[in-house]
């Protein structure tokens, strides 16, 4: 949906179990900080009945793995 190099990525995202044609909006905002980059992640439009699963899913499927990879 939007790409601002070195600053922001906005994309539509959906889960298989959501109603047809229902998408959420995922935003990754990047900002320089001392020693690296800060990533601010937001997701809007997640169905209420799937919020908990998506919240924990992002942590276990993406953020923990990304952290381990970057720490190598």
N, CA, C and O atoms as a Maestro MAE file, in Angstrom:
{
 s_m_m2io_version
 :::
 2.0.0
}

f_m_ct {
 s_m_title
 :::
 protein
 m_atom[288] {
  # First column is atom index #
  i_m_mmod_type
  r_m_x_coord
  r_m_y_coord
  r_m_z_coord
  i_m_residue_number
  s_m_chain_name
  s_m_pdb_residue_name
  s_m_pdb_atom_name
  i_m_atomic_number
  :::
  1 25 0.823 -1.181 0.000 1 A "UNK " " N  " 7
  2 3 0.000 0.000 0.000 1 A "UNK " " CA " 6
  3 2 0.874 1.254 0.000 1 A "UNK " " C  " 6
  4 15 0.585 2.240 -0.678 1 A "UNK " " O  " 8
  5 25 1.943 1.183 0.777 2 A "UNK " " N  " 7
  6 3 2.826 2.359 0.834 2 A "UNK " " CA " 6
  7 2 4.244 1.893 1.171 2 A "UNK " " C  " 6
  8 15 4.453 1.014 2.007 2 A "UNK " " O  " 8
  9 25 5.194 2.506 0.499 3 A "UNK " " N  " 7
  10 3 6.597 2.227 0.777 3 A "UNK " " CA " 6
  11 2 7.351 3.546 0.740 3 A "UNK " " C  " 6
  12 15 7.391 4.230 -0.282 3 A "UNK " " O  " 8
  13 25 7.938 3.883 1.857 4 A "UNK " " N  " 7
  14 3 8.799 5.060 1.959 4 A "UNK " " CA " 6
  15 2 10.171 4.517 2.343 4 A "UNK " " C  " 6
  16 15 10.377 4.138 3.497 4 A "UNK " " O  " 8
  17 25 11.117 4.470 1.400 5 A "UNK " " N  " 7
  18 3 12.411 3.861 1.682 5 A "UNK " " CA " 6
  19 2 13.033 4.377 2.982 5 A "UNK " " C  " 6
  20 15 13.074 5.579 3.246 5 A "UNK " " O  " 8
  21 25 13.505 3.440 3.766 6 A "UNK " " N  " 7
  22 3 14.175 3.718 5.041 6 A "UNK " " CA " 6
  23 2 13.265 4.325 6.103 6 A "UNK " " C  " 6
  24 15 13.748 4.766 7.146 6 A "UNK " " O  " 8
  25 25 11.944 4.356 5.853 7 A "UNK " " N  " 7
  26 3 11.045 4.975 6.830 7 A "UNK " " CA " 6
  27 2 9.802 4.156 7.147 7 A "UNK " " C  " 6
  28 15 9.444 4.002 8.315 7 A "UNK " " O  " 8
  29 25 9.136 3.626 6.112 8 A "UNK " " N  " 7
  30 3 7.841 3.007 6.391 8 A "UNK " " CA " 6
  31 2 7.446 2.001 5.320 8 A "UNK " " C  " 6
  32 15 7.699 2.192 4.130 8 A "UNK " " O  " 8
  33 25 6.808 0.905 5.788 9 A "UNK " " N  " 7
  34 3 6.191 -0.095 4.919 9 A "UNK " " CA " 6
  35 2 4.766 -0.285 5.428 9 A "UNK " " C  " 6
  36 15 4.555 -0.553 6.611 9 A "UNK " " O  " 8
  37 25 3.803 -0.147 4.543 10 A "UNK " " N  " 7
  38 3 2.404 -0.396 4.892 10 A "UNK " " CA " 6
  39 2 1.870 -1.424 3.909 10 A "UNK " " C  " 6
  40 15 1.976 -1.252 2.694 10 A "UNK " " O  " 8
  41 25 1.292 -2.501 4.450 11 A "UNK " " N  " 7
  42 3 0.760 -3.539 3.568 11 A "UNK " " CA " 6
  43 2 -0.544 -4.093 4.122 11 A "UNK " " C  " 6
  44 15 -0.816 -4.022 5.321 11 A "UNK " " O  " 8
  45 25 -1.336 -4.642 3.223 12 A "UNK " " N  " 7
  46 3 -2.528 -5.368 3.636 12 A "UNK " " CA " 6
  47 2 -2.105 -6.772 4.021 12 A "UNK " " C  " 6
  48 15 -1.199 -7.348 3.419 12 A "UNK " " O  " 8
  49 25 -2.764 -7.313 5.022 13 A "UNK " " N  " 7
  50 3 -2.399 -8.628 5.537 13 A "UNK " " CA " 6
  51 2 -3.678 -9.329 5.973 13 A "UNK " " C  " 6
  52 15 -4.607 -8.692 6.469 13 A "UNK " " O  " 8
  53 25 -3.717 -10.649 5.784 14 A "UNK " " N  " 7
  54 3 -4.902 -11.389 6.219 14 A "UNK " " CA " 6
  55 2 -4.522 -12.779 6.683 14 A "UNK " " C  " 6
  56 15 -3.451 -13.293 6.361 14 A "UNK " " O  " 8
  57 25 -5.412 -13.368 7.437 15 A "UNK " " N  " 7
  58 3 -5.240 -14.732 7.906 15 A "UNK " " CA " 6
  59 2 -6.248 -15.618 7.180 15 A "UNK " " C  " 6
  60 15 -7.333 -15.172 6.807 15 A "UNK " " O  " 8
  61 25 -5.872 -16.874 6.987 16 A "UNK " " N  " 7
  62 3 -6.743 -17.808 6.255 16 A "UNK " " CA " 6
  63 2 -8.129 -17.954 6.874 16 A "UNK " " C  " 6
  64 15 -9.116 -18.142 6.162 16 A "UNK " " O  " 8
  65 25 -8.199 -17.867 8.200 17 A "UNK " " N  " 7
  66 3 -9.476 -18.124 8.857 17 A "UNK " " CA " 6
  67 2 -10.358 -16.881 8.964 17 A "UNK " " C  " 6
  68 15 -11.424 -16.949 9.575 17 A "UNK " " O  " 8
  69 25 -9.956 -15.771 8.401 18 A "UNK " " N  " 7
  70 3 -10.779 -14.558 8.427 18 A "UNK " " CA " 6
  71 2 -11.857 -14.638 7.348 18 A "UNK " " C  " 6
  72 15 -11.746 -15.424 6.407 18 A "UNK " " O  " 8
  73 25 -12.894 -13.824 7.489 19 A "UNK " " N  " 7
  74 3 -13.928 -13.798 6.453 19 A "UNK " " CA " 6
  75 2 -13.311 -13.438 5.092 19 A "UNK " " C  " 6
  76 15 -12.308 -12.727 5.029 19 A "UNK " " O  " 8
  77 25 -13.913 -13.927 4.018 20 A "UNK " " N  " 7
  78 3 -13.386 -13.600 2.684 20 A "UNK " " CA " 6
  79 2 -13.252 -12.096 2.492 20 A "UNK " " C  " 6
  80 15 -14.125 -11.326 2.890 20 A "UNK " " O  " 8
  81 25 -12.161 -11.695 1.886 21 A "UNK " " N  " 7
  82 3 -11.886 -10.300 1.530 21 A "UNK " " CA " 6
  83 2 -11.667 -9.381 2.737 21 A "UNK " " C  " 6
  84 15 -11.650 -8.160 2.583 21 A "UNK " " O  " 8
  85 25 -11.500 -9.948 3.926 22 A "UNK " " N  " 7
  86 3 -11.197 -9.125 5.104 22 A "UNK " " CA " 6
  87 2 -9.682 -9.039 5.257 22 A "UNK " " C  " 6
  88 15 -9.005 -10.060 5.376 22 A "UNK " " O  " 8
  89 25 -9.167 -7.844 5.253 23 A "UNK " " N  " 7
  90 3 -7.737 -7.603 5.399 23 A "UNK " " CA " 6
  91 2 -7.484 -6.645 6.545 23 A "UNK " " C  " 6
  92 15 -8.295 -5.762 6.824 23 A "UNK " " O  " 8
  93 25 -6.358 -6.826 7.203 24 A "UNK " " N  " 7
  94 3 -5.899 -5.856 8.186 24 A "UNK " " CA " 6
  95 2 -4.809 -5.017 7.518 24 A "UNK " " C  " 6
  96 15 -4.340 -5.334 6.424 24 A "UNK " " O  " 8
  97 25 -4.427 -3.962 8.189 25 A "UNK " " N  " 7
  98 3 -3.342 -3.109 7.702 25 A "UNK " " CA " 6
  99 2 -2.172 -3.228 8.665 25 A "UNK " " C  " 6
  100 15 -2.309 -2.975 9.862 25 A "UNK " " O  " 8
  101 25 -1.022 -3.616 8.129 26 A "UNK " " N  " 7
  102 3 0.201 -3.748 8.912 26 A "UNK " " CA " 6
  103 2 1.122 -2.593 8.528 26 A "UNK " " C  " 6
  104 15 1.351 -2.330 7.347 26 A "UNK " " O  " 8
  105 25 1.645 -1.910 9.543 27 A "UNK " " N  " 7
  106 3 2.569 -0.803 9.319 27 A "UNK " " CA " 6
  107 2 3.861 -1.065 10.077 27 A "UNK " " C  " 6
  108 15 3.844 -1.340 11.277 27 A "UNK " " O  " 8
  109 25 4.963 -0.979 9.377 28 A "UNK " " N  " 7
  110 3 6.294 -1.048 9.978 28 A "UNK " " CA " 6
  111 2 6.937 0.307 9.751 28 A "UNK " " C  " 6
  112 15 7.283 0.667 8.626 28 A "UNK " " O  " 8
  113 25 7.094 1.060 10.848 29 A "UNK " " N  " 7
  114 3 7.723 2.377 10.770 29 A "UNK " " CA " 6
  115 2 9.141 2.254 11.303 29 A "UNK " " C  " 6
  116 15 9.358 1.714 12.388 29 A "UNK " " O  " 8
  117 25 10.099 2.754 10.544 30 A "UNK " " N  " 7
  118 3 11.508 2.664 10.897 30 A "UNK " " CA " 6
  119 2 12.027 4.044 11.278 30 A "UNK " " C  " 6
  120 15 11.698 5.043 10.640 30 A "UNK " " O  " 8
  121 25 12.849 4.084 12.332 31 A "UNK " " N  " 7
  122 3 13.436 5.350 12.761 31 A "UNK " " CA " 6
  123 2 14.857 5.092 13.242 31 A "UNK " " C  " 6
  124 15 15.114 4.124 13.957 31 A "UNK " " O  " 8
  125 25 15.776 5.964 12.845 32 A "UNK " " N  " 7
  126 3 17.148 5.784 13.314 32 A "UNK " " CA " 6
  127 2 17.241 6.091 14.815 32 A "UNK " " C  " 6
  128 15 16.635 7.043 15.309 32 A "UNK " " O  " 8
  129 25 18.001 5.275 15.512 33 A "UNK " " N  " 7
  130 3 18.301 5.493 16.926 33 A "UNK " " CA " 6
  131 2 19.782 5.217 17.113 33 A "UNK " " C  " 6
  132 15 20.417 4.589 16.266 33 A "UNK " " O  " 8
  133 25 20.318 5.679 18.203 34 A "UNK " " N  " 7
  134 3 21.742 5.453 18.465 34 A "UNK " " CA " 6
  135 2 22.036 3.941 18.408 34 A "UNK " " C  " 6
  136 15 21.431 3.159 19.141 34 A "UNK " " O  " 8
  137 25 22.939 3.555 17.558 35 A "UNK " " N  " 7
  138 3 23.346 2.166 17.465 35 A "UNK " " CA " 6
  139 2 22.488 1.302 16.564 35 A "UNK " " C  " 6
  140 15 22.726 0.098 16.476 35 A "UNK " " O  " 8
  141 25 21.496 1.873 15.890 36 A "UNK " " N  " 7
  142 3 20.683 1.021 15.025 36 A "UNK " " CA " 6
  143 2 19.406 1.678 14.525 36 A "UNK " " C  " 6
  144 15 19.371 2.867 14.208 36 A "UNK " " O  " 8
  145 25 18.374 0.876 14.466 37 A "UNK " " N  " 7
  146 3 17.082 1.308 13.936 37 A "UNK " " CA " 6
  147 2 15.978 0.818 14.847 37 A "UNK " " C  " 6
  148 15 16.012 -0.322 15.310 37 A "UNK " " O  " 8
  149 25 15.003 1.665 15.110 38 A "UNK " " N  " 7
  150 3 13.815 1.258 15.865 38 A "UNK " " CA " 6
  151 2 12.717 0.899 14.871 38 A "UNK " " C  " 6
  152 15 12.445 1.638 13.925 38 A "UNK " " O  " 8
  153 25 12.097 -0.244 15.106 39 A "UNK " " N  " 7
  154 3 10.967 -0.701 14.301 39 A "UNK " " CA " 6
  155 2 9.711 -0.581 15.149 39 A "UNK " " C  " 6
  156 15 9.618 -1.175 16.222 39 A "UNK " " O  " 8
  157 25 8.758 0.181 14.668 40 A "UNK " " N  " 7
  158 3 7.465 0.285 15.348 40 A "UNK " " CA " 6
  159 2 6.439 -0.418 14.468 40 A "UNK " " C  " 6
  160 15 6.175 -0.001 13.341 40 A "UNK " " O  " 8
  161 25 5.869 -1.486 15.003 41 A "UNK " " N  " 7
  162 3 4.932 -2.335 14.268 41 A "UNK " " CA " 6
  163 2 3.520 -2.099 14.785 41 A "UNK " " C  " 6
  164 15 3.292 -2.106 15.995 41 A "UNK " " O  " 8
  165 25 2.578 -1.893 13.882 42 A "UNK " " N  " 7
  166 3 1.164 -1.821 14.255 42 A "UNK " " CA " 6
  167 2 0.345 -2.624 13.250 42 A "UNK " " C  " 6
  168 15 0.709 -2.755 12.081 42 A "UNK " " O  " 8
  169 25 -0.766 -3.153 13.741 43 A "UNK " " N  " 7
  170 3 -1.698 -3.876 12.882 43 A "UNK " " CA " 6
  171 2 -3.102 -3.474 13.302 43 A "UNK " " C  " 6
  172 15 -3.472 -3.613 14.468 43 A "UNK " " O  " 8
  173 25 -3.867 -2.987 12.367 44 A "UNK " " N  " 7
  174 3 -5.248 -2.596 12.634 44 A "UNK " " CA " 6
  175 2 -6.186 -3.444 11.792 44 A "UNK " " C  " 6
  176 15 -5.807 -3.938 10.731 44 A "UNK " " O  " 8
  177 25 -7.405 -3.607 12.268 45 A "UNK " " N  " 7
  178 3 -8.409 -4.332 11.495 45 A "UNK " " CA " 6
  179 2 -8.447 -5.825 11.737 45 A "UNK " " C  " 6
  180 15 -9.062 -6.556 10.961 45 A "UNK " " O  " 8
  181 25 -7.802 -6.298 12.800 46 A "UNK " " N  " 7
  182 3 -7.846 -7.731 13.130 46 A "UNK " " CA " 6
  183 2 -9.204 -8.020 13.769 46 A "UNK " " C  " 6
  184 15 -9.610 -7.304 14.685 46 A "UNK " " O  " 8
  185 25 -9.916 -9.050 13.308 47 A "UNK " " N  " 7
  186 3 -11.195 -9.389 13.937 47 A "UNK " " CA " 6
  187 2 -11.005 -9.662 15.435 47 A "UNK " " C  " 6
  188 15 -10.023 -10.286 15.839 47 A "UNK " " O  " 8
  189 25 -11.945 -9.191 16.245 48 A "UNK " " N  " 7
  190 3 -11.847 -9.325 17.703 48 A "UNK " " CA " 6
  191 2 -11.600 -10.764 18.147 48 A "UNK " " C  " 6
  192 15 -10.831 -11.009 19.077 48 A "UNK " " O  " 8
  193 25 -12.250 -11.707 17.484 49 A "UNK " " N  " 7
  194 3 -12.126 -13.106 17.922 49 A "UNK " " CA " 6
  195 2 -10.773 -13.725 17.562 49 A "UNK " " C  " 6
  196 15 -10.503 -14.865 17.941 49 A "UNK " " O  " 8
  197 25 -9.929 -13.003 16.846 50 A "UNK " " N  " 7
  198 3 -8.621 -13.529 16.464 50 A "UNK " " CA " 6
  199 2 -7.473 -12.675 17.002 50 A "UNK " " C  " 6
  200 15 -6.307 -12.965 16.734 50 A "UNK " " O  " 8
  201 25 -7.792 -11.641 17.748 51 A "UNK " " N  " 7
  202 3 -6.769 -10.692 18.204 51 A "UNK " " CA " 6
  203 2 -5.688 -11.368 19.048 51 A "UNK " " C  " 6
  204 15 -4.498 -11.191 18.785 51 A "UNK " " O  " 8
  205 25 -6.086 -12.130 20.045 52 A "UNK " " N  " 7
  206 3 -5.094 -12.779 20.931 52 A "UNK " " CA " 6
  207 2 -4.164 -13.697 20.162 52 A "UNK " " C  " 6
  208 15 -2.952 -13.691 20.377 52 A "UNK " " O  " 8
  209 25 -4.735 -14.483 19.267 53 A "UNK " " N  " 7
  210 3 -3.919 -15.423 18.484 53 A "UNK " " CA " 6
  211 2 -2.930 -14.675 17.599 53 A "UNK " " C  " 6
  212 15 -1.775 -15.084 17.483 53 A "UNK " " O  " 8
  213 25 -3.363 -13.596 16.980 54 A "UNK " " N  " 7
  214 3 -2.454 -12.839 16.117 54 A "UNK " " CA " 6
  215 2 -1.385 -12.146 16.940 54 A "UNK " " C  " 6
  216 15 -0.224 -12.104 16.533 54 A "UNK " " O  " 8
  217 25 -1.751 -11.609 18.077 55 A "UNK " " N  " 7
  218 3 -0.760 -10.927 18.916 55 A "UNK " " CA " 6
  219 2 0.349 -11.898 19.330 55 A "UNK " " C  " 6
  220 15 1.531 -11.584 19.190 55 A "UNK " " O  " 8
  221 25 -0.024 -13.063 19.834 56 A "UNK " " N  " 7
  222 3 1.004 -14.027 20.234 56 A "UNK " " CA " 6
  223 2 1.691 -14.629 19.014 56 A "UNK " " C  " 6
  224 15 2.877 -14.954 19.075 56 A "UNK " " O  " 8
  225 25 0.978 -14.781 17.924 57 A "UNK " " N  " 7
  226 3 1.563 -15.330 16.705 57 A "UNK " " CA " 6
  227 2 2.672 -14.457 16.136 57 A "UNK " " C  " 6
  228 15 3.703 -14.971 15.702 57 A "UNK " " O  " 8
  229 25 2.473 -13.150 16.133 58 A "UNK " " N  " 7
  230 3 3.532 -12.258 15.653 58 A "UNK " " CA " 6
  231 2 4.782 -12.416 16.515 58 A "UNK " " C  " 6
  232 15 5.901 -12.436 16.002 58 A "UNK " " O  " 8
  233 25 4.584 -12.527 17.813 59 A "UNK " " N  " 7
  234 3 5.731 -12.647 18.721 59 A "UNK " " CA " 6
  235 2 6.484 -13.950 18.459 59 A "UNK " " C  " 6
  236 15 7.698 -13.929 18.256 59 A "UNK " " O  " 8
  237 25 5.784 -15.078 18.461 60 A "UNK " " N  " 7
  238 3 6.473 -16.366 18.337 60 A "UNK " " CA " 6
  239 2 6.929 -16.674 16.911 60 A "UNK " " C  " 6
  240 15 7.996 -17.257 16.719 60 A "UNK " " O  " 8
  241 25 6.147 -16.296 15.924 61 A "UNK " " N  " 7
  242 3 6.479 -16.659 14.543 61 A "UNK " " CA " 6
  243 2 7.418 -15.671 13.866 61 A "UNK " " C  " 6
  244 15 8.103 -16.028 12.908 61 A "UNK " " O  " 8
  245 25 7.457 -14.424 14.354 62 A "UNK " " N  " 7
  246 3 8.268 -13.409 13.681 62 A "UNK " " CA " 6
  247 2 9.290 -12.745 14.596 62 A "UNK " " C  " 6
  248 15 10.495 -12.852 14.364 62 A "UNK " " O  " 8
  249 25 8.823 -12.067 15.623 63 A "UNK " " N  " 7
  250 3 9.720 -11.204 16.405 63 A "UNK " " CA " 6
  251 2 10.781 -11.983 17.173 63 A "UNK " " C  " 6
  252 15 11.939 -11.565 17.190 63 A "UNK " " O  " 8
  253 25 10.433 -13.091 17.804 64 A "UNK " " N  " 7
  254 3 11.450 -13.872 18.520 64 A "UNK " " CA " 6
  255 2 12.476 -14.446 17.552 64 A "UNK " " C  " 6
  256 15 13.672 -14.438 17.843 64 A "UNK " " O  " 8
  257 25 12.025 -14.940 16.412 65 A "UNK " " N  " 7
  258 3 12.941 -15.499 15.412 65 A "UNK " " CA " 6
  259 2 13.826 -14.415 14.811 65 A "UNK " " C  " 6
  260 15 15.022 -14.625 14.610 65 A "UNK " " O  " 8
  261 25 13.240 -13.260 14.524 66 A "UNK " " N  " 7
  262 3 14.024 -12.165 13.981 66 A "UNK " " CA " 6
  263 2 15.071 -11.702 14.986 66 A "UNK " " C  " 6
  264 15 16.205 -11.408 14.609 66 A "UNK " " O  " 8
  265 25 14.705 -11.636 16.246 67 A "UNK " " N  " 7
  266 3 15.644 -11.239 17.291 67 A "UNK " " CA " 6
  267 2 16.824 -12.218 17.366 67 A "UNK " " C  " 6
  268 15 17.979 -11.799 17.434 67 A "UNK " " O  " 8
  269 25 16.529 -13.507 17.353 68 A "UNK " " N  " 7
  270 3 17.608 -14.509 17.393 68 A "UNK " " CA " 6
  271 2 18.524 -14.375 16.170 68 A "UNK " " C  " 6
  272 15 19.745 -14.473 16.285 68 A "UNK " " O  " 8
  273 25 17.924 -14.153 15.013 69 A "UNK " " N  " 7
  274 3 18.708 -14.018 13.800 69 A "UNK " " CA " 6
  275 2 19.623 -12.806 13.875 69 A "UNK " " C  " 6
  276 15 20.802 -12.900 13.532 69 A "UNK " " O  " 8
  277 25 19.105 -11.684 14.312 70 A "UNK " " N  " 7
  278 3 19.886 -10.448 14.362 70 A "UNK " " CA " 6
  279 2 20.957 -10.480 15.450 70 A "UNK " " C  " 6
  280 15 21.953 -9.762 15.360 70 A "UNK " " O  " 8
  281 25 20.764 -11.299 16.468 71 A "UNK " " N  " 7
  282 3 21.747 -11.381 17.540 71 A "UNK " " CA " 6
  283 2 22.945 -12.254 17.187 71 A "UNK " " C  " 6
  284 15 23.928 -12.276 17.928 71 A "UNK " " O  " 8
  285 25 22.881 -12.971 16.075 72 A "UNK " " N  " 7
  286 3 23.998 -13.828 15.679 72 A "UNK " " CA " 6
  287 2 25.195 -13.032 15.273 72 A "UNK " " C  " 6
  288 15 26.223 -13.605 14.911 72 A "UNK " " O  " 8
  :::
 }
 m_bond[287] {
  # First column is bond index #
  i_m_from
  i_m_to
  i_m_order
  :::
  1 1 2 1
  2 2 3 1
  3 3 4 2
  4 3 5 1
  5 5 6 1
  6 6 7 1
  7 7 8 2
  8 7 9 1
  9 9 10 1
  10 10 11 1
  11 11 12 2
  12 11 13 1
  13 13 14 1
  14 14 15 1
  15 15 16 2
  16 15 17 1
  17 17 18 1
  18 18 19 1
  19 19 20 2
  20 19 21 1
  21 21 22 1
  22 22 23 1
  23 23 24 2
  24 23 25 1
  25 25 26 1
  26 26 27 1
  27 27 28 2
  28 27 29 1
  29 29 30 1
  30 30 31 1
  31 31 32 2
  32 31 33 1
  33 33 34 1
  34 34 35 1
  35 35 36 2
  36 35 37 1
  37 37 38 1
  38 38 39 1
  39 39 40 2
  40 39 41 1
  41 41 42 1
  42 42 43 1
  43 43 44 2
  44 43 45 1
  45 45 46 1
  46 46 47 1
  47 47 48 2
  48 47 49 1
  49 49 50 1
  50 50 51 1
  51 51 52 2
  52 51 53 1
  53 53 54 1
  54 54 55 1
  55 55 56 2
  56 55 57 1
  57 57 58 1
  58 58 59 1
  59 59 60 2
  60 59 61 1
  61 61 62 1
  62 62 63 1
  63 63 64 2
  64 63 65 1
  65 65 66 1
  66 66 67 1
  67 67 68 2
  68 67 69 1
  69 69 70 1
  70 70 71 1
  71 71 72 2
  72 71 73 1
  73 73 74 1
  74 74 75 1
  75 75 76 2
  76 75 77 1
  77 77 78 1
  78 78 79 1
  79 79 80 2
  80 79 81 1
  81 81 82 1
  82 82 83 1
  83 83 84 2
  84 83 85 1
  85 85 86 1
  86 86 87 1
  87 87 88 2
  88 87 89 1
  89 89 90 1
  90 90 91 1
  91 91 92 2
  92 91 93 1
  93 93 94 1
  94 94 95 1
  95 95 96 2
  96 95 97 1
  97 97 98 1
  98 98 99 1
  99 99 100 2
  100 99 101 1
  101 101 102 1
  102 102 103 1
  103 103 104 2
  104 103 105 1
  105 105 106 1
  106 106 107 1
  107 107 108 2
  108 107 109 1
  109 109 110 1
  110 110 111 1
  111 111 112 2
  112 111 113 1
  113 113 114 1
  114 114 115 1
  115 115 116 2
  116 115 117 1
  117 117 118 1
  118 118 119 1
  119 119 120 2
  120 119 121 1
  121 121 122 1
  122 122 123 1
  123 123 124 2
  124 123 125 1
  125 125 126 1
  126 126 127 1
  127 127 128 2
  128 127 129 1
  129 129 130 1
  130 130 131 1
  131 131 132 2
  132 131 133 1
  133 133 134 1
  134 134 135 1
  135 135 136 2
  136 135 137 1
  137 137 138 1
  138 138 139 1
  139 139 140 2
  140 139 141 1
  141 141 142 1
  142 142 143 1
  143 143 144 2
  144 143 145 1
  145 145 146 1
  146 146 147 1
  147 147 148 2
  148 147 149 1
  149 149 150 1
  150 150 151 1
  151 151 152 2
  152 151 153 1
  153 153 154 1
  154 154 155 1
  155 155 156 2
  156 155 157 1
  157 157 158 1
  158 158 159 1
  159 159 160 2
  160 159 161 1
  161 161 162 1
  162 162 163 1
  163 163 164 2
  164 163 165 1
  165 165 166 1
  166 166 167 1
  167 167 168 2
  168 167 169 1
  169 169 170 1
  170 170 171 1
  171 171 172 2
  172 171 173 1
  173 173 174 1
  174 174 175 1
  175 175 176 2
  176 175 177 1
  177 177 178 1
  178 178 179 1
  179 179 180 2
  180 179 181 1
  181 181 182 1
  182 182 183 1
  183 183 184 2
  184 183 185 1
  185 185 186 1
  186 186 187 1
  187 187 188 2
  188 187 189 1
  189 189 190 1
  190 190 191 1
  191 191 192 2
  192 191 193 1
  193 193 194 1
  194 194 195 1
  195 195 196 2
  196 195 197 1
  197 197 198 1
  198 198 199 1
  199 199 200 2
  200 199 201 1
  201 201 202 1
  202 202 203 1
  203 203 204 2
  204 203 205 1
  205 205 206 1
  206 206 207 1
  207 207 208 2
  208 207 209 1
  209 209 210 1
  210 210 211 1
  211 211 212 2
  212 211 213 1
  213 213 214 1
  214 214 215 1
  215 215 216 2
  216 215 217 1
  217 217 218 1
  218 218 219 1
  219 219 220 2
  220 219 221 1
  221 221 222 1
  222 222 223 1
  223 223 224 2
  224 223 225 1
  225 225 226 1
  226 226 227 1
  227 227 228 2
  228 227 229 1
  229 229 230 1
  230 230 231 1
  231 231 232 2
  232 231 233 1
  233 233 234 1
  234 234 235 1
  235 235 236 2
  236 235 237 1
  237 237 238 1
  238 238 239 1
  239 239 240 2
  240 239 241 1
  241 241 242 1
  242 242 243 1
  243 243 244 2
  244 243 245 1
  245 245 246 1
  246 246 247 1
  247 247 248 2
  248 247 249 1
  249 249 250 1
  250 250 251 1
  251 251 252 2
  252 251 253 1
  253 253 254 1
  254 254 255 1
  255 255 256 2
  256 255 257 1
  257 257 258 1
  258 258 259 1
  259 259 260 2
  260 259 261 1
  261 261 262 1
  262 262 263 1
  263 263 264 2
  264 263 265 1
  265 265 266 1
  266 266 267 1
  267 267 268 2
  268 267 269 1
  269 269 270 1
  270 270 271 1
  271 271 272 2
  272 271 273 1
  273 273 274 1
  274 274 275 1
  275 275 276 2
  276 275 277 1
  277 277 278 1
  278 278 279 1
  279 279 280 2
  280 279 281 1
  281 281 282 1
  282 282 283 1
  283 283 284 2
  284 283 285 1
  285 285 286 1
  286 286 287 1
  287 287 288 2
  :::
 }
}
